[in-house]
Amino acid sequence: MQIQQWLMAKPEAQLDYPFGPDPAVFKVQGKIFALLFRQGDTDCVNLKCDPQQAIGLRDLFAAVTPGYHMNKRHWNTVKLDGSVPDGELQRMLDHSYTLVVRGLRLAQRRGLEARYGRSALYGSEA
């Protein structure tokens, strides 16, 4: 699945299965930035999101809903049914990763920045 490749391409992304075989949990420095799972017949991904942006994305895309089993203010569930363009999906993934990295302790962030550079971690949000 292409989204799993995108998630694992993030600096120091780790794949874990702490809840059993489903969901696939993607972490950076021990903090979750994405969960990949099946809901019925559809693959879905939970991504962290700025609360104001989360509302806008839910209004814009029918496939984006409040985070399933997550804090609905800060997480969205995106149905991977092809209705969200790949570019937008990648932007949401990058945003989720950036929010989690920005929330790390200063020493962790500085270590990541030294190893990978700010643009690799924050992209256009640098």
Salt bridges, closest charged atoms under 4 A:
GLU12 OE2 - ARG115 NE 2.67
ASP16 OD2 - LYS27 NZ 3.18
ASP43 OD1 - ARG38 NH1 2.81
GLU88 OE2 - ARG91 NH2 2.86
ASP94 OD1 - LYS10 NZ 2.94
GLU113 OE2 - ARG118 NH1 3.13
GLU125 OE2 - HIS95 ND1 2.93
